């Protein structure tokens, strides 16, 4: 018997379809309590505004990240 009991399948989330940026973002949000803005996400991963929006909107659509704020004050954090 292992140290951690098996987690039921219905309580797991398949994250294999996410890219490395999204996985890094989730690790920082969940493990370190980091909050991102579009600008901080772009600068951290050296990507365009459109790519950042696509990545973050996918995480929001899958309920992995929550958007809080309006327009330039939007922050992305743990739900």
PyMOL CGO cylinders between C-alpha atoms (Angstrom):
from pymol import cmd
from pymol.cgo import CYLINDER

trace = [
    CYLINDER, 0.00, 0.00, 0.00, 1.37, 3.42, -0.98, 0.3, 1, 1, 1, 1, 1, 1,
    CYLINDER, 1.37, 3.42, -0.98, 1.56, 6.53, 1.14, 0.3, 1, 1, 1, 1, 1, 1,
    CYLINDER, 1.56, 6.53, 1.14, -1.20, 8.22, -0.85, 0.3, 1, 1, 1, 1, 1, 1,
    CYLINDER, -1.20, 8.22, -0.85, -4.40, 6.30, -1.54, 0.3, 1, 1, 1, 1, 1, 1,
    CYLINDER, -4.40, 6.30, -1.54, -5.56, 6.11, -5.13, 0.3, 1, 1, 1, 1, 1, 1,
    CYLINDER, -5.56, 6.11, -5.13, -7.50, 9.19, -6.17, 0.3, 1, 1, 1, 1, 1, 1,
    CYLINDER, -7.50, 9.19, -6.17, -10.86, 8.29, -7.75, 0.3, 1, 1, 1, 1, 1, 1,
    CYLINDER, -10.86, 8.29, -7.75, -10.92, 8.94, -11.50, 0.3, 1, 1, 1, 1, 1, 1,
    CYLINDER, -10.92, 8.94, -11.50, -13.83, 11.39, -11.20, 0.3, 1, 1, 1, 1, 1, 1,
    CYLINDER, -13.83, 11.39, -11.20, -11.65, 13.63, -8.98, 0.3, 1, 1, 1, 1, 1, 1,
    CYLINDER, -11.65, 13.63, -8.98, -8.74, 13.83, -11.42, 0.3, 1, 1, 1, 1, 1, 1,
    CYLINDER, -8.74, 13.83, -11.42, -8.16, 16.24, -14.29, 0.3, 1, 1, 1, 1, 1, 1,
    CYLINDER, -8.16, 16.24, -14.29, -6.25, 15.36, -17.45, 0.3, 1, 1, 1, 1, 1, 1,
    CYLINDER, -6.25, 15.36, -17.45, -3.77, 18.15, -18.12, 0.3, 1, 1, 1, 1, 1, 1,
    CYLINDER, -3.77, 18.15, -18.12, -1.73, 16.45, -20.84, 0.3, 1, 1, 1, 1, 1, 1,
    CYLINDER, -1.73, 16.45, -20.84, -3.24, 18.67, -23.56, 0.3, 1, 1, 1, 1, 1, 1,
    CYLINDER, -3.24, 18.67, -23.56, -1.90, 21.89, -21.97, 0.3, 1, 1, 1, 1, 1, 1,
    CYLINDER, -1.90, 21.89, -21.97, 1.31, 23.47, -23.23, 0.3, 1, 1, 1, 1, 1, 1,
    CYLINDER, 1.31, 23.47, -23.23, 4.42, 24.08, -21.08, 0.3, 1, 1, 1, 1, 1, 1,
    CYLINDER, 4.42, 24.08, -21.08, 3.50, 27.72, -20.50, 0.3, 1, 1, 1, 1, 1, 1,
    CYLINDER, 3.50, 27.72, -20.50, 0.06, 26.81, -19.19, 0.3, 1, 1, 1, 1, 1, 1,
    CYLINDER, 0.06, 26.81, -19.19, 1.50, 24.08, -16.95, 0.3, 1, 1, 1, 1, 1, 1,
    CYLINDER, 1.50, 24.08, -16.95, 4.08, 26.52, -15.58, 0.3, 1, 1, 1, 1, 1, 1,
    CYLINDER, 4.08, 26.52, -15.58, 1.36, 29.08, -14.95, 0.3, 1, 1, 1, 1, 1, 1,
    CYLINDER, 1.36, 29.08, -14.95, -0.80, 26.54, -13.09, 0.3, 1, 1, 1, 1, 1, 1,
    CYLINDER, -0.80, 26.54, -13.09, 2.15, 25.40, -10.98, 0.3, 1, 1, 1, 1, 1, 1,
    CYLINDER, 2.15, 25.40, -10.98, 2.86, 28.99, -9.91, 0.3, 1, 1, 1, 1, 1, 1,
    CYLINDER, 2.86, 28.99, -9.91, -0.80, 29.80, -9.25, 0.3, 1, 1, 1, 1, 1, 1,
    CYLINDER, -0.80, 29.80, -9.25, -1.53, 26.65, -7.24, 0.3, 1, 1, 1, 1, 1, 1,
    CYLINDER, -1.53, 26.65, -7.24, 1.85, 26.04, -5.53, 0.3, 1, 1, 1, 1, 1, 1,
    CYLINDER, 1.85, 26.04, -5.53, 3.06, 29.59, -4.94, 0.3, 1, 1, 1, 1, 1, 1,
    CYLINDER, 3.06, 29.59, -4.94, -0.21, 31.55, -4.86, 0.3, 1, 1, 1, 1, 1, 1,
    CYLINDER, -0.21, 31.55, -4.86, 0.95, 33.74, -7.77, 0.3, 1, 1, 1, 1, 1, 1,
    CYLINDER, 0.95, 33.74, -7.77, -1.54, 36.02, -9.50, 0.3, 1, 1, 1, 1, 1, 1,
    CYLINDER, -1.54, 36.02, -9.50, -0.98, 36.84, -13.18, 0.3, 1, 1, 1, 1, 1, 1,
    CYLINDER, -0.98, 36.84, -13.18, -1.94, 39.71, -15.42, 0.3, 1, 1, 1, 1, 1, 1,
    CYLINDER, -1.94, 39.71, -15.42, -1.85, 39.38, -19.19, 0.3, 1, 1, 1, 1, 1, 1,
    CYLINDER, -1.85, 39.38, -19.19, 1.31, 41.49, -19.17, 0.3, 1, 1, 1, 1, 1, 1,
    CYLINDER, 1.31, 41.49, -19.17, 3.11, 39.45, -16.51, 0.3, 1, 1, 1, 1, 1, 1,
    CYLINDER, 3.11, 39.45, -16.51, 2.18, 36.21, -18.33, 0.3, 1, 1, 1, 1, 1, 1,
    CYLINDER, 2.18, 36.21, -18.33, 3.47, 37.63, -21.65, 0.3, 1, 1, 1, 1, 1, 1,
    CYLINDER, 3.47, 37.63, -21.65, 6.71, 38.82, -20.12, 0.3, 1, 1, 1, 1, 1, 1,
    CYLINDER, 6.71, 38.82, -20.12, 7.35, 35.64, -18.17, 0.3, 1, 1, 1, 1, 1, 1,
    CYLINDER, 7.35, 35.64, -18.17, 7.00, 33.43, -21.25, 0.3, 1, 1, 1, 1, 1, 1,
    CYLINDER, 7.00, 33.43, -21.25, 8.13, 35.97, -23.88, 0.3, 1, 1, 1, 1, 1, 1,
    CYLINDER, 8.13, 35.97, -23.88, 5.00, 35.64, -26.03, 0.3, 1, 1, 1, 1, 1, 1,
    CYLINDER, 5.00, 35.64, -26.03, 2.56, 37.93, -27.86, 0.3, 1, 1, 1, 1, 1, 1,
    CYLINDER, 2.56, 37.93, -27.86, -0.61, 39.39, -26.38, 0.3, 1, 1, 1, 1, 1, 1,
    CYLINDER, -0.61, 39.39, -26.38, -2.79, 37.15, -28.56, 0.3, 1, 1, 1, 1, 1, 1,
    CYLINDER, -2.79, 37.15, -28.56, -0.96, 33.97, -27.50, 0.3, 1, 1, 1, 1, 1, 1,
    CYLINDER, -0.96, 33.97, -27.50, -1.29, 34.96, -23.84, 0.3, 1, 1, 1, 1, 1, 1,
    CYLINDER, -1.29, 34.96, -23.84, -5.03, 35.55, -24.26, 0.3, 1, 1, 1, 1, 1, 1,
    CYLINDER, -5.03, 35.55, -24.26, -5.47, 32.20, -25.99, 0.3, 1, 1, 1, 1, 1, 1,
    CYLINDER, -5.47, 32.20, -25.99, -3.56, 30.36, -23.25, 0.3, 1, 1, 1, 1, 1, 1,
    CYLINDER, -3.56, 30.36, -23.25, -5.34, 32.09, -20.39, 0.3, 1, 1, 1, 1, 1, 1,
    CYLINDER, -5.34, 32.09, -20.39, -8.80, 31.81, -21.95, 0.3, 1, 1, 1, 1, 1, 1,
    CYLINDER, -8.80, 31.81, -21.95, -8.29, 28.07, -22.37, 0.3, 1, 1, 1, 1, 1, 1,
    CYLINDER, -8.29, 28.07, -22.37, -7.43, 27.76, -18.67, 0.3, 1, 1, 1, 1, 1, 1,
    CYLINDER, -7.43, 27.76, -18.67, -10.51, 29.80, -17.78, 0.3, 1, 1, 1, 1, 1, 1,
    CYLINDER, -10.51, 29.80, -17.78, -12.72, 27.69, -20.06, 0.3, 1, 1, 1, 1, 1, 1,
    CYLINDER, -12.72, 27.69, -20.06, -11.58, 24.54, -18.26, 0.3, 1, 1, 1, 1, 1, 1,
    CYLINDER, -11.58, 24.54, -18.26, -12.18, 26.18, -14.84, 0.3, 1, 1, 1, 1, 1, 1,
    CYLINDER, -12.18, 26.18, -14.84, -8.51, 25.84, -13.90, 0.3, 1, 1, 1, 1, 1, 1,
    CYLINDER, -8.51, 25.84, -13.90, -8.04, 29.61, -13.50, 0.3, 1, 1, 1, 1, 1, 1,
    CYLINDER, -8.04, 29.61, -13.50, -10.44, 32.40, -12.58, 0.3, 1, 1, 1, 1, 1, 1,
    CYLINDER, -10.44, 32.40, -12.58, -10.51, 35.85, -14.18, 0.3, 1, 1, 1, 1, 1, 1,
    CYLINDER, -10.51, 35.85, -14.18, -11.16, 38.73, -11.79, 0.3, 1, 1, 1, 1, 1, 1,
    CYLINDER, -11.16, 38.73, -11.79, -11.43, 42.37, -12.80, 0.3, 1, 1, 1, 1, 1, 1,
    CYLINDER, -11.43, 42.37, -12.80, -12.25, 44.32, -15.94, 0.3, 1, 1, 1, 1, 1, 1,
    CYLINDER, -12.25, 44.32, -15.94, -10.15, 45.31, -18.97, 0.3, 1, 1, 1, 1, 1, 1,
    CYLINDER, -10.15, 45.31, -18.97, -6.71, 46.46, -17.81, 0.3, 1, 1, 1, 1, 1, 1,
    CYLINDER, -6.71, 46.46, -17.81, -7.30, 45.43, -14.20, 0.3, 1, 1, 1, 1, 1, 1,
    CYLINDER, -7.30, 45.43, -14.20, -7.90, 41.73, -15.03, 0.3, 1, 1, 1, 1, 1, 1,
    CYLINDER, -7.90, 41.73, -15.03, -6.01, 39.28, -12.83, 0.3, 1, 1, 1, 1, 1, 1,
    CYLINDER, -6.01, 39.28, -12.83, -5.82, 35.52, -13.28, 0.3, 1, 1, 1, 1, 1, 1,
    CYLINDER, -5.82, 35.52, -13.28, -5.78, 33.41, -10.12, 0.3, 1, 1, 1, 1, 1, 1,
    CYLINDER, -5.78, 33.41, -10.12, -6.80, 30.16, -8.52, 0.3, 1, 1, 1, 1, 1, 1,
    CYLINDER, -6.80, 30.16, -8.52, -10.58, 29.60, -8.58, 0.3, 1, 1, 1, 1, 1, 1,
]
cmd.load_cgo(trace, "trace")
